Amino acid sequence: VEDVELANERAAVLAEAAALKKLAVDYMHPEVGVTSVDGACFGRNYFNRASAPEGEDDEFADERAEVLAEAAALKKLAVGYMHPEVGVTSVDGACFGRNYFNRASAPETEIVEAKPEESSTDTSSLQALAAAVKGANLPSTKSSKLDMDNVVSNAAKKSASSVNLFGLSEEVM
């Protein structure tokens, strides 16, 4: 008795799964269309019949054509921007350009390399400047002692608008 009930339940579950699969296929593939074998099923297309009212005015059709042309131009620009390897093609005879860098009559340019002694003098001047700034006793690196009133003691009073130029003397340059 249990085997018959189990077999009937299994058959019902498999039939329901097959029906769900058919619905899923119909939903995912609308291009397949609907087929009917019942003679009582019929329908009428109210959009493509001869007596159907015109669906779009001329000005709307013109505006739609302009929008589609603009979208096509934007797509062409986007493709040109995203794929520079395609290159530029021109059909206008008035469009021309000239490469002034690779032409035969271009003046020859020489590549000048830095001499090793110049780079060592630059390095030594930078090291001297760094040593001068490091040994300048900047206020941020100087330790300050506070007295009982939380005021820095033995601090030189300077104007707030004073400018300190460290390491820019003639000795360093």
Salt bridges, closest charged atoms under 4 A:
ASP26 OD2 - LYS22 NZ 3.14
GLU31 OE2 - HIS29 ND1 3.23
GLU56 OE1 - ARG64 NH2 2.70
GLU85 OE2 - HIS83 ND1 3.23
